[in-house]
Amino acid sequence: MGISRWVSDAQDSAGAVMTAGHEKQRALLALDVASGHLAGGRLDAAFGLGSRALEIGLRYKSGRIVERARVLRRGYTSATPAKVVRDFDERLHGVFL
């Protein structure tokens, strides 16, 4: 089973958590799924999910979510990052919780 299938299966089986009322838990799960997308080379999906999760972390002032977002970002290196990555960097820059 390839990583793409693993990410899809994880997303499918996480349906209950993703629709529950626990926004912080959804954000953490979204960052886990985003890491899978990143590993599969799908930057738009990875950093799109990551950005939404980061917004939740900032709204709740959750250091745990913000740190997990930083881990996601550190997982991608490029001399010329894509726009979605630069936008993520811009939002993450200067955040201290």
DRENPA-3360 file (N, C-alpha, C; in nm, 2 decimals, always signed):
BEGIN
1 = MGISRWVS = +0.09/-0.12/+0.00/+0.00/+0.00/+0.00/+0.09/+0.12/+0.00 ~ +0.07/+0.21/-0.10/+0.16/+0.33/-0.11/+0.11/+0.44/-0.01 ~ +0.19/+0.54/+0.00/+0.16/+0.65/+0.09/+0.03/+0.72/+0.05 ~ +0.00/+0.73/-0.08/-0.12/+0.80/-0.12/-0.24/+0.73/-0.07 ~ -0.24/+0.60/-0.08/-0.35/+0.52/-0.03/-0.37/+0.53/+0.12 ~ -0.25/+0.53/+0.19/-0.25/+0.55/+0.34/-0.32/+0.68/+0.38 ~ -0.28/+0.79/+0.31/-0.34/+0.92/+0.34/-0.49/+0.92/+0.31 ~ -0.53/+0.86/+0.20/-0.68/+0.85/+0.17/-0.75/+0.77/+0.27;
9 = DAQDSAGA = -0.69/+0.66/+0.31/-0.76/+0.57/+0.41/-0.77/+0.64/+0.55 ~ -0.66/+0.71/+0.58/-0.66/+0.79/+0.71/-0.77/+0.89/+0.71 ~ -0.78/+0.97/+0.60/-0.88/+1.07/+0.59/-1.02/+1.01/+0.60 ~ -1.05/+0.90/+0.53/-1.18/+0.83/+0.53/-1.21/+0.78/+0.67 ~ -1.12/+0.72/+0.74/-1.15/+0.67/+0.87/-1.15/+0.78/+0.98 ~ -1.11/+0.90/+0.95/-1.11/+1.00/+1.05/-1.24/+1.09/+1.04 ~ -1.34/+1.04/+0.96/-1.46/+1.12/+0.94/-1.52/+1.17/+1.07 ~ -1.53/+1.08/+1.17/-1.60/+1.12/+1.29/-1.53/+1.23/+1.37;
17 = VMTAGHEK = -1.40/+1.23/+1.37/-1.33/+1.33/+1.43/-1.34/+1.46/+1.36 ~ -1.33/+1.45/+1.22/-1.34/+1.57/+1.14/-1.47/+1.64/+1.14 ~ -1.58/+1.57/+1.18/-1.71/+1.64/+1.19/-1.75/+1.66/+1.34 ~ -1.67/+1.62/+1.43/-1.70/+1.64/+1.57/-1.68/+1.79/+1.61 ~ -1.73/+1.83/+1.72/-1.72/+1.97/+1.76/-1.59/+2.01/+1.82 ~ -1.49/+1.93/+1.82/-1.36/+1.96/+1.88/-1.27/+2.02/+1.78 ~ -1.27/+2.15/+1.77/-1.19/+2.21/+1.66/-1.04/+2.18/+1.68 ~ -0.99/+2.19/+1.80/-0.85/+2.16/+1.82/-0.81/+2.02/+1.78;
25 = QRALLALD = -0.89/+1.92/+1.81/-0.86/+1.79/+1.77/-0.86/+1.78/+1.61 ~ -0.96/+1.84/+1.55/-0.96/+1.84/+1.41/-0.84/+1.91/+1.35 ~ -0.79/+2.01/+1.41/-0.67/+2.08/+1.36/-0.55/+1.99/+1.37 ~ -0.53/+1.92/+1.48/-0.42/+1.83/+1.49/-0.43/+1.71/+1.39 ~ -0.55/+1.66/+1.37/-0.56/+1.56/+1.28/-0.54/+1.61/+1.13 ~ -0.58/+1.73/+1.10/-0.56/+1.79/+0.97/-0.41/+1.80/+0.95 ~ -0.33/+1.84/+1.05/-0.19/+1.85/+1.03/-0.12/+1.71/+1.01 ~ -0.17/+1.61/+1.07/-0.12/+1.47/+1.05/-0.15/+1.43/+0.90;
33 = VASGHLAG = -0.27/+1.46/+0.86/-0.30/+1.43/+0.72/-0.22/+1.51/+0.62 ~ -0.20/+1.64/+0.66/-0.12/+1.73/+0.58/+0.02/+1.68/+0.56 ~ +0.08/+1.62/+0.67/+0.21/+1.56/+0.66/+0.21/+1.44/+0.56 ~ +0.11/+1.37/+0.56/+0.10/+1.26/+0.46/+0.09/+1.31/+0.32 ~ +0.02/+1.42/+0.30/+0.01/+1.48/+0.16/+0.15/+1.53/+0.13 ~ +0.22/+1.59/+0.22/+0.35/+1.64/+0.20/+0.45/+1.53/+0.16 ~ +0.44/+1.42/+0.23/+0.52/+1.31/+0.19/+0.49/+1.25/+0.05 ~ +0.37/+1.27/+0.01/+0.33/+1.23/-0.12/+0.35/+1.33/-0.23;
41 = GRLDAAFG = +0.41/+1.45/-0.19/+0.44/+1.55/-0.29/+0.33/+1.64/-0.33 ~ +0.22/+1.64/-0.25/+0.10/+1.72/-0.29/+0.11/+1.85/-0.20 ~ +0.18/+1.95/-0.24/+0.21/+2.07/-0.17/+0.08/+2.15/-0.14 ~ +0.00/+2.16/-0.25/-0.13/+2.24/-0.23/-0.22/+2.18/-0.12 ~ -0.23/+2.05/-0.13/-0.32/+1.98/-0.03/-0.25/+1.99/+0.11 ~ -0.12/+1.97/+0.12/-0.05/+1.97/+0.25/-0.06/+2.11/+0.32 ~ -0.03/+2.21/+0.24/-0.02/+2.35/+0.30/-0.16/+2.41/+0.31 ~ -0.25/+2.37/+0.23/-0.39/+2.42/+0.24/-0.45/+2.37/+0.37;
49 = LGSRALEI = -0.44/+2.24/+0.40/-0.49/+2.18/+0.52/-0.41/+2.24/+0.64 ~ -0.28/+2.26/+0.62/-0.19/+2.31/+0.73/-0.23/+2.45/+0.76 ~ -0.27/+2.53/+0.66/-0.31/+2.67/+0.69/-0.44/+2.68/+0.76 ~ -0.53/+2.60/+0.73/-0.66/+2.60/+0.80/-0.64/+2.55/+0.95 ~ -0.56/+2.46/+0.97/-0.53/+2.41/+1.10/-0.46/+2.52/+1.18 ~ -0.36/+2.58/+1.12/-0.29/+2.69/+1.19/-0.38/+2.80/+1.23 ~ -0.48/+2.84/+1.15/-0.57/+2.94/+1.18/-0.65/+2.90/+1.31 ~ -0.69/+2.78/+1.32/-0.76/+2.73/+1.44/-0.66/+2.74/+1.56;
57 = GLRYKSGR = -0.54/+2.70/+1.54/-0.44/+2.71/+1.65/-0.42/+2.85/+1.70 ~ -0.41/+2.95/+1.60/-0.40/+3.09/+1.64/-0.52/+3.14/+1.71 ~ -0.64/+3.10/+1.66/-0.76/+3.15/+1.73/-0.77/+3.10/+1.87 ~ -0.73/+2.98/+1.90/-0.73/+2.92/+2.03/-0.60/+2.95/+2.11 ~ -0.51/+3.01/+2.05/-0.38/+3.03/+2.11/-0.32/+2.90/+2.16 ~ -0.32/+2.80/+2.07/-0.27/+2.67/+2.10/-0.13/+2.65/+2.06 ~ -0.04/+2.64/+2.15/+0.10/+2.62/+2.12/+0.12/+2.49/+2.06 ~ +0.05/+2.39/+2.10/+0.06/+2.25/+2.04/+0.03/+2.25/+1.89;
65 = IVERARVL = -0.08/+2.32/+1.85/-0.11/+2.32/+1.71/-0.01/+2.40/+1.63 ~ +0.03/+2.51/+1.68/+0.13/+2.60/+1.61/+0.26/+2.52/+1.60 ~ +0.30/+2.45/+1.70/+0.43/+2.38/+1.69/+0.42/+2.26/+1.59 ~ +0.30/+2.20/+1.58/+0.28/+2.09/+1.48/+0.28/+2.15/+1.34 ~ +0.23/+2.27/+1.33/+0.24/+2.34/+1.20/+0.38/+2.37/+1.16 ~ +0.46/+2.41/+1.26/+0.61/+2.43/+1.23/+0.68/+2.31/+1.19 ~ +0.64/+2.19/+1.25/+0.70/+2.07/+1.21/+0.66/+2.03/+1.07 ~ +0.54/+2.06/+1.03/+0.50/+2.04/+0.89/+0.59/+2.13/+0.80;
73 = RRGYTSAT = +0.60/+2.25/+0.83/+0.68/+2.34/+0.75/+0.83/+2.29/+0.74 ~ +0.88/+2.25/+0.85/+1.02/+2.20/+0.85/+1.04/+2.08/+0.76 ~ +0.93/+2.01/+0.74/+0.93/+1.89/+0.66/+0.95/+1.91/+0.51 ~ +0.94/+2.04/+0.47/+0.96/+2.07/+0.33/+1.07/+2.17/+0.31 ~ +1.16/+2.14/+0.22/+1.27/+2.23/+0.19/+1.28/+2.25/+0.04 ~ +1.30/+2.38/+0.01/+1.32/+2.41/-0.13/+1.38/+2.55/-0.14 ~ +1.47/+2.57/-0.24/+1.53/+2.70/-0.26/+1.43/+2.80/-0.31 ~ +1.33/+2.75/-0.38/+1.22/+2.84/-0.43/+1.09/+2.78/-0.40;
81 = PAKVVRDF = +1.04/+2.80/-0.28/+0.91/+2.74/-0.24/+0.79/+2.79/-0.32 ~ +0.69/+2.70/-0.34/+0.57/+2.74/-0.41/+0.49/+2.85/-0.33 ~ +0.40/+2.92/-0.40/+0.32/+3.02/-0.34/+0.25/+2.98/-0.22 ~ +0.19/+2.86/-0.22/+0.11/+2.81/-0.11/+0.21/+2.79/+0.02 ~ +0.33/+2.76/-0.01/+0.43/+2.74/+0.10/+0.47/+2.88/+0.15 ~ +0.49/+2.98/+0.06/+0.52/+3.11/+0.10/+0.41/+3.18/+0.18 ~ +0.29/+3.15/+0.14/+0.17/+3.20/+0.22/+0.17/+3.15/+0.36 ~ +0.20/+3.02/+0.37/+0.20/+2.95/+0.50/+0.31/+3.01/+0.58;
89 = DERLHGVF = +0.43/+3.03/+0.52/+0.54/+3.09/+0.60/+0.50/+3.23/+0.65 ~ +0.43/+3.31/+0.56/+0.39/+3.44/+0.60/+0.30/+3.44/+0.73 ~ +0.21/+3.35/+0.73/+0.12/+3.34/+0.84/+0.19/+3.29/+0.97 ~ +0.28/+3.20/+0.95/+0.35/+3.14/+1.06/+0.46/+3.23/+1.12 ~ +0.51/+3.32/+1.03/+0.62/+3.41/+1.07/+0.58/+3.50/+1.19 ~ +0.66/+3.50/+1.29/+0.64/+3.59/+1.40/+0.54/+3.54/+1.50 ~ +0.49/+3.42/+1.49/+0.39/+3.37/+1.59/+0.47/+3.31/+1.71 ~ +0.43/+3.37/+1.82/+0.49/+3.32/+1.95/+0.38/+3.29/+2.05;
97 = L = +0.37/+3.17/+2.09/+0.27/+3.14/+2.19/+0.33/+3.07/+2.31;
% end
